[in-house]
Amino acid sequence: MPVGTQATVKAMSPAELLELDFHVILANTYHLHARPGDALIERCGGLHRFMDWPRAILTDSGGYQVFSLAKLRQVTAEGVAFQSPYDGSPTFLGPVEAMAIQRRLGSDIAMVFDECAPYPCSRDYACQAVERTLSWAAVCARQDRAPGQLVFGIVQGGVYADLRRECAERLAGIGFDGYAIGGVSVGEPDELILRGIADTAPWLPADRPRYLMGVGLLPQMAEAVALGVDMFDCVMPTRYARNGAALTRRGRYPVRAARYAEDLRPIEEGCGCYACRRFSRAYIRHLLNVDEILGVRLVTMHNLFRYAEYLREMRAAIAEGTFGAFLARVRADYRVIHEEHAEHEGKE
């Protein structure tokens, strides 16, 4: 799911996302509540109409902001008191408020309000976060929903396998339409991200979607699918593009780097995206280095095209029974590109 925190996927129009055939995008409850306000969006006909997106929308509950805005909030048993990063004004968000906002937004998938614990954190803190997450999830499950709206539970537990299992099993006991693996990719090493997935997925109901929150490097997604994950969101395709980095089948590289100043090849050879069919690395590097908006747009188009193609290939491999070979190829390709970049970096 491309991330559209502020009701837009950065540098992309809804029509361009439809052309890439994305079926779900993500928006953020906390930020849309702050600006422009969920009441205004409701008066405008709901989030779909407001942003002209005809397909599904998943709204994060604001639980991630408990982690990302840690210096601007105070956690209580009832919810979280935030100081706005925009103007300093106070905002309280708890399970009742988070579900009411998502109901007014009219998203297709609403996430329960949870506490995303940081890495590292003590076992005692992780226990407390799990208990608050479970208590808030039970409250969320009782709230009214928008017509047709699904609600997903979120597993927390940090790096503690037994806490993750307990959280997953108790959430399944409450009963949700889908389940998310939360509290990963919050600063821990890659091997702990995969361990967190492996410690969670087996305890989630097999007949419900499993959503890995905030993890989205291409090789990470393949490894997570091998562990039983179905859904992903991540800011990486658009964030890397804004920083001038292209994502390819074999890894990422900085298009704005000096060595591409006279490179007439496309961003990725063999790619069928608009940017690769029309423009050279030299041109796109020039745009990025003179801060022209088109440069960011072209790299964003490419990165999201690469993700869409990758996901189609992964789904086809699963359907054809060749996912093992697909995963082996991904592992080999990324090892090669990392070695090549390490060699380049050593020379510059």
ROVODREN-147125 format. One record per atom (N, C-alpha, C): residue in three letters; x, y, z. Coordinates in steps of 0.05 Angstrom, whole numbers, plus 5000, padded with zeros to 4 digits. Layout:
// ROVODREN-147125
ALAXYZ...
END
This chain:
// ROVODREN-147125
MET501749765000MET500050005000MET501850255000PRO501750414979PRO503150664980PRO502050835003VAL503750995015VAL502951145039VAL502151425030GLY499651505038GLY498551765032GLY497751895058THR499751945076THR499252045103THR497252275103GLN497652475086GLN496052715087GLN493952705065ALA492852475059ALA490852435038ALA491952475010THR494552425007THR495852434980THR498452274982VAL498952114961VAL501551984959VAL503352184946LYS505552254960LYS507152474952LYS508152454923ALA507752674908ALA508752704881ALA507152544860MET504952414869MET503352254850MET500452344851SER499152324828SER496252374826SER494752104830PRO492252114838PRO490651864840PRO490551714813ALA490351864791ALA490251734765ALA492751574759GLU495051684767GLU497551544762GLU497751294780LEU496751304804LEU496651064821LEU494850854810LEU492550934799LEU490750744786LEU492050614762GLU493550764747GLU494950654724GLU496950444732LEU498150484755LEU500050284766LEU498550044778ASP495950064781ASP494149854791ASP494549794820PHE495049994837PHE494949954866PHE492049954874HIS491449774893HIS488649734901HIS487949854928VAL489949904944VAL489550024970VAL491750234975ILE490950454987ILE492950644997ILE492450705026LEU494450805040LEU494250855068LEU494151155074ALA492451225093ALA492451505103ALA492651495134ASN493051725146ASN493651725175ASN491551875191THR490451735211THR488351845228THR489252095243TYR491552075256TYR492552295272TYR492952545256HIS494352525234HIS495052755218HIS492652885204LEU490752715195LEU488352825182LEU486452945202HIS486452845227HIS484852965248HIS485953245254ALA488653265254ALA489953525259ALA489553725237ARG489853625212ARG489553795188ARG488653635165PRO486453695153PRO484653925156PRO482453885177GLY482353635188GLY480253565207GLY478353365196ASP477753165211ASP475952945201ASP473153045197ALA472253245213ALA469553355209ALA469353485182LEU471353635174LEU471353765148LEU471353555125ILE472953345128ILE473053135108ILE470352995106GLU469052955129GLU466352835128GLU464353015114ARG464553275118ARG462753465104ARG463353465074CYS465753405067CYS466553395038CYS465753135025GLY464452955040GLY463552705028GLY465152465035GLY467052495054GLY468752275063GLY471452275048LEU473252115058LEU475952125048LEU476252045019HIS474651845010HIS474851764982HIS474251994963ARG472052134969ARG471252354952ARG473152584955PHE474052634980PHE475852864985PHE478352844969MET479552604966MET482052564952MET481752434925ASP479252384917ASP478652264891ASP480052004887TRP479751824907TRP480851554905TRP478651354905PRO478151214883PRO475851034881PRO476150754893ARG478650684900ARG479150424911ARG479450434941ALA480450224953ALA480450204982ALA482450394996ILE481850475020ILE483550635037ILE483750495064LEU486150465074LEU486650375101LEU487650625117THR486450665141THR487350885158THR488850775182ASP491350855186ASP492750795210ASP491350945233SER491350835257SER489750935278SER490951175292GLY493551225289GLY495051415304GLY496851285325GLY496651015327GLY498350875346GLY501350915340TYR502050935314TYR504850965307TYR505951235318GLN504151435320GLN505051695330GLN505651685360VAL504651475374VAL505551445401VAL508551395402PHE509551265381PHE512451215379PHE513851455366SER512851555343SER514351755328SER514252025341LEU512152085357LEU511952345371LEU512452305401ALA514252135408ALA514652065436ALA515352305454LYS516652505442LYS517352745458LYS515052935462LEU512852875448LEU510553065448LEU508052935459ARG508252725475ARG505852585484ARG506252475512GLN503952415524GLN503852285550GLN501752055549VAL502651815555VAL500951575553VAL499551535580THR496951485579THR495351405603THR493751155596ALA492351055616ALA490750815612ALA488550865592GLU487651115590GLU485351185573GLU486151245545GLY488651325540GLY489551405514GLY492051575515VAL492451745496VAL494951895494VAL494252195490ALA495552365507ALA495352655504ALA497752745488PHE497152865464PHE499252955446PHE499453265448GLN501853365443GLN502253645437GLN502753665407SER501153805393SER501253815364SER504053905354PRO505153745335PRO507753835323PRO507354075305TYR504854145298TYR504354365280TYR504154635294ASP502554645316ASP502154895329ASP502254875360GLY502954645370GLY503254615399GLY500654565414SER498354565400SER495854535414SER495454245424PRO493954205446PRO493553945457PRO491453775441THR491953525439THR490053335426THR490153075443PHE487752975448PHE487552715462PHE486552505443LEU487852285441LEU487052065424LEU487051805440GLY484851675441GLY484551415453GLY483051235435PRO482250995444PRO480950815426PRO478250915416VAL476751045433VAL474051155425VAL474451375404GLU476351555410GLU476851785391GLU477951685365ALA479851495365ALA481051395340ALA479051265322MET477251105334MET475250975318MET473151165307ALA472451375323ALA470551575314ALA471651735291ILE474151805292ILE475451955270ILE475451785245GLN476151525247GLN476251355224GLN473451305213ARG471451295230ARG468751275220ARG467951515204ARG468651755213ARG468051995198ARG469552015172LEU472051915173LEU473651915148LEU472451725127GLY471151505137GLY469951315119GLY471951135105SER474051065119SER476050885106SER474850605105ASP476050435088ASP475150165084ASP476249975106ILE478650035115ILE479949875136ILE480850075158ALA479850035182ALA480650205204ALA482350035223MET484450155233MET486250015251MET485550085280VAL485749885298VAL485349945326VAL487550135336PHE486850275357PHE488850455370PHE490650275388ASP493250305384ASP495150135399ASP497450305409GLU499250185424GLU501650315433GLU504050175420CYS505350325402CYS507650215388CYS510150285405ALA511250075418ALA513550115435ALA516050145419PRO518050305430PRO520550355415PRO522450115418TYR524550125402TYR526849945405TYR529250115412PRO530750035433PRO530149815451PRO528249905473CYS526849715485CYS525249775509CYS525449535528SER525049595553SER525149375573SER522849195570ARG523048955582ARG520848765581ARG518448875596ASP518949015619ASP516749135634ASP515149335617TYR516649505602TYR515249695585TYR513649555563ALA514949355551ALA513549205530ALA511049065540CYS511148965565CYS508748845578CYS506549045581GLN507249275591GLN505249495595GLN504049575568ALA505749605547ALA504749685521ALA502849475510VAL503449215514VAL501649005504VAL499049015519GLU499049055545GLU496549065560GLU494849295552ARG496149525548ARG494549765539ARG493449705511THR495049595493THR494249535466THR491749345466LEU491849135483LEU489648955485LEU487149085497SER487549245517SER485249385529SER483949575509TRP485649725495TRP484549915475TRP483249765452ALA484349535444ALA483249375422ALA480349285429ALA479949195454ALA477349115462ALA475349345460VAL476249585468VAL474449815466VAL473849875436CYS475949875420CYS475649925391CYS473549735378ALA473649485386ALA471849285374ALA468949345380ARG468349495401ARG465549555408ARG464549805395GLN466249955382GLN465350215371GLN463850185345ASP462150385338ASP460750385313ASP462850415290ARG462050315266ARG463750335243ARG462350475220ALA463850575201ALA462750675176ALA461550435161PRO459650475143PRO458450255128PRO460650095114GLY460649835118GLY462549655105GLY465349665115GLN465849825136GLN468649865146GLN469549615161LEU471949525154LEU473249305168LEU475149415190VAL475649255210VAL477449345232VAL479549125236PHE482049215237PHE484349035241PHE485449075269GLY486148865283GLY487648875307GLY490648895302ILE492248985321ILE495149025318ILE496548885340VAL498448715333VAL500048565353VAL502548735360GLN502948765386GLN505448885396GLN506948675413GLY509148765425GLY510648575441GLY513648615439GLY514548805422GLY517348865419GLY518948625410VAL521148575422VAL522948345413VAL522448095430TYR520248095446TYR519647875464TYR517647685452ALA518547445444ALA516947255429ALA514447175445ASP514747135471ASP512447045487ASP510247255489LEU511147515490LEU509147735491LEU507747755464ARG509247715442ARG507947735416ARG505847505413ARG506547265421ARG504647045419ARG502147105436GLU502547195461GLU500347255478GLU498547465466CYS499747675456CYS498247895444CYS496647795420ALA497847645403ALA496547535379ALA494147365386GLU494547185405GLU492446995413GLU490147135426ARG490747335443ARG488547485456ARG487047665437LEU488447775417LEU487047935396LEU485247755380ALA486147515373ALA484547325358ALA482047245374GLY482347245401GLY480047185418GLY477947405417ILE478847655414ILE476947875410ILE475447845384GLY477047795363GLY475847755336GLY475948005319PHE477648005299PHE477848235281PHE477748135252ASP477448315233ASP477248245205ASP480048185193GLY482048285205GLY484848235197GLY486648305221TYR489148245218TYR491048285240TYR493648395229ALA494748585244ALA497248715236ALA499548635255ILE501948615244ILE504348575259ILE505548855263GLY505348965287GLY506349225293GLY508849215309GLY510049445314GLY512349465331GLY514949355319VAL515049325292VAL517449255279VAL518349485261SER520849485253SER522049705237SER521849965253VAL522549945279VAL522550185296VAL525350245306GLY527350165289GLY530050225296GLY531749975302GLU530549745301GLU532049495307GLU533449395282PRO535549225286PRO536949115262PRO535148945245ASP535848905220ASP534248755201ASP533548475212GLU535448345224GLU534948065233GLU532848065255LEU532548275271LEU530448285291LEU527748345279ILE527748485256ILE525148535242ILE524048265233LEU525648095221LEU524747835212LEU523947655235ARG525447675257ARG524847515280ARG522147605292GLY521547855292GLY519047955302GLY516647845285ILE517047835259ILE515047715241ILE514647425247ALA516847275249ALA516746985254ALA515546925282ASP515947105301ASP514847065328ASP511847135329THR510747255308THR507947345309THR506147195290ALA506947165264ALA505147065244ALA503946785250PRO505446595261PRO504246335266PRO501846335285TRP501646545301TRP499446545321TRP497046715312LEU497146805287LEU494846955276LEU493046775260PRO490446825260PRO488546655245PRO489346625216ALA489346385206ALA490146335178ALA488146435158ASP485646475167ASP483546555148ASP483046855148ARG484947015159ARG484747305159ARG487247425148PRO487047665136PRO489547795125PRO491447855147ARG494047835140ARG496247905159ARG497748135146TYR497848345161TYR498848605151TYR501348685167LEU503648705153LEU506148785165LEU506449085162MET506449225185MET506349515184MET509049645182GLY509349825163GLY511749995161GLY514249855151VAL514049615139VAL516349475128VAL515849445098GLY517849535082GLY517349535054GLY519749535035LEU522149475044LEU524249425025LEU523549175009LEU524249164984LEU523448934967LEU524248664978PRO526848634986PRO527548364997PRO526148305023GLN525648515040GLN524248465065GLN521448355060MET520148465039MET517448375033MET517448085025ALA519348005008ALA519447725000ALA519947545024GLU521747615042GLU522247455065GLU519747445083ALA518247665085ALA515847675102ALA513647505090VAL513347505063VAL511447335050VAL512047035056ALA514646965056ALA515346695062ALA514546615091LEU514346815109LEU513446775136LEU510446795140GLY508946855118GLY506046855120GLY504747115119VAL506147335111VAL504947605110VAL503547645083ASP501347805084ASP499747855060ASP499848145051MET500148335069MET499748625063MET502048775075PHE502749005062PHE504949175070PHE504249465065ASP505449645081ASP505549925074ASP508350025081CYS509250225067CYS511850345074CYS512250605058VAL513550795071VAL514051055058VAL516551035040MET517950815040MET520550805026MET520550874997PRO518650774981PRO518750844952PRO518651154947THR516951294962THR516751584958THR518851734973ARG519551644997ARG521651785012ARG524351764999TYR525051524990TYR527651494976TYR527651674951ALA525451684937ALA525251854913ALA525852144919ARG524752244941ARG525152524948ARG528052574955ASN529452364963ASN532352394969ASN534052314945GLY532852274922GLY534352214898GLY535351934895ALA534051744908ALA534951464906ALA532851294891ALA533851144871ALA532250964855ALA532250684867LEU529950554866LEU529750284875LEU529450104851THR531149894849THR531149724826THR530849434835ARG530649254816ARG530448964822ARG532748874839ARG535049004837ARG537448904850ARG538449084872GLY536749274880GLY537549454902GLY537049744895ARG538149924911ARG537750204907ARG540450344902TYR540250574888TYR542650734883TYR541951024881PRO543851204886PRO543251494886PRO543451614858VAL541151664846VAL541151774819VAL542552054818ARG542452194840ARG543652464840ARG546652464843ALA547952224845ALA550852204849ALA552252304824ALA554752414828ALA556252524806ALA556952334784ARG557152074791ARG557951884770ARG555851844749TYR553351944753TYR551251924733TYR550852174717ALA552652364719ALA552352624706ALA552152604675GLU553452404664GLU553352374634GLU552352094627ASP550851974645ASP549851704640ASP547251714624LEU547251604600LEU544951624582LEU543051384586ARG543651204604ARG541850984609ARG539351074624PRO537150924623PRO534850994640PRO535550924669ILE533751004687ILE534050944716ILE534650644719GLU533150474706GLU533550184707GLU533150064680GLU535149944670GLU534949824643GLU532949594643GLY531249594622GLY529149394619GLY526549464633CYS526549694647CYS524049784661CYS522149914642GLY519549864646GLY517549984628GLY516150224638CYS517050344660CYS515650574671CYS516150824653TYR514451024657TYR514551264641TYR517351394642ALA518451414667ALA521051544670ALA523251394655CYS523251134656CYS525350974643CYS524950974612ARG522550994603ARG522050984574ARG522751254561ARG522851464576ARG523151734564ARG525751884571PHE526951824595PHE529052004604PHE531551844613SER533751984613SER536351874621SER536951934650ARG538851784661ARG539751844688ARG540952124689ALA542352194668ALA543652454667ALA541552684670TYR539352654655TYR537252864657TYR535952864684ILE535252634694ILE533952624720ILE535752714742ARG538352654741ARG540352754760ARG540353054759HIS540453174735HIS540353464732HIS537953584746LEU535553464741LEU533153574754LEU533353564784LEU534353344795LEU534553314824LEU536453514836ASN538653564821ASN540753744832ASN540154034829VAL538154104813VAL537254384811VAL534454414824ASP533654214840ASP531154224855ASP528654264838GLU528654144815GLU526254154798GLU524353934807ILE521754004810ILE519753814820ILE519553564803LEU519953604777LEU519653374759LEU521653144766GLY523953214776GLY525953014783GLY524852824804VAL523752934825VAL522552774846VAL520152604835ARG518552734818ARG516252594807ARG517152354791LEU519152384774LEU520052164757LEU521251934773VAL522851994793VAL523951774810VAL521751644826THR519751794835THR517451684850THR515951494831MET515351584807MET513951414788MET515451154784HIS518051174780HIS519550934776HIS519450754800ASN519950864824ASN519950694848ASN517350544853LEU515150694849LEU512550564853LEU511950354831PHE512750414806PHE512550224785PHE514049964792ARG516550004802ARG518149764809ARG516749604830TYR515549734850TYR514049584871TYR511649444860ALA510149574843ALA507749444831ALA508549204815GLU510649224799GLU511548994783GLU512548774800TYR514048834821TYR515148644839TYR512948484853LEU510848624862LEU508648484875LEU507048304856ARG506748404831ARG505448224811ARG507047974807GLU509648004804GLU511347774800GLU511247584824MET511147694848MET511047524872MET508347374874ARG506147514867ARG503547374867ARG503547154847ALA504647204823ALA504747004802ALA506346764811ALA508646814824ALA510346594834ALA508846424854ILE507346544872ILE505746394891ILE503746224877ALA502246344857ALA500146204843ALA501345964827GLU503746004817GLU504945794800GLU506545594816GLY506845634842GLY508345444859GLY511345474856THR512245714848THR515145764844THR516245974863PHE514846024885PHE515646234903PHE518446184914GLY519145934920GLY521845874930GLY524045974911ALA523645924885ALA525646024866ALA525646324864PHE523346454866PHE523146744867PHE524746854890LEU524346744914LEU525746844938LEU528746804935ALA529646574924ALA532546534921ALA533746734902ARG532246804881ARG533247004861ARG533447284874VAL531447354890VAL531447614904VAL533947624922ARG534447414938ARG536647414956ARG539347444941ALA539547304918ALA542047314903ALA542447594890ASP540247704879ASP540447964866ASP541248184885TYR540148194909TYR540748404928TYR543548374939ARG544448134941ARG547248094951ARG549148214930VAL548648174904VAL550448274883VAL550448584883ILE548048704885ILE547948994883ILE549249124907HIS548949004931HIS550249114954HIS553249104952GLU554348884940GLU557248864937GLU558149074917GLU556649124895GLU557449324875GLU557449604887HIS555449674903HIS555349934915HIS557649974936ALA558249764950ALA560449784970ALA563049844955GLU563349714932GLU565849774916GLU565850064906HIS563650164896HIS563450444886HIS564050634909GLU562750584932GLU563050764955GLU565950774964GLY567350544962GLY570150544970GLY571950704952LYS571050754927LYS572650904908LYS572051204909GLU569851284921GLU569051564919GLU569751704946
END
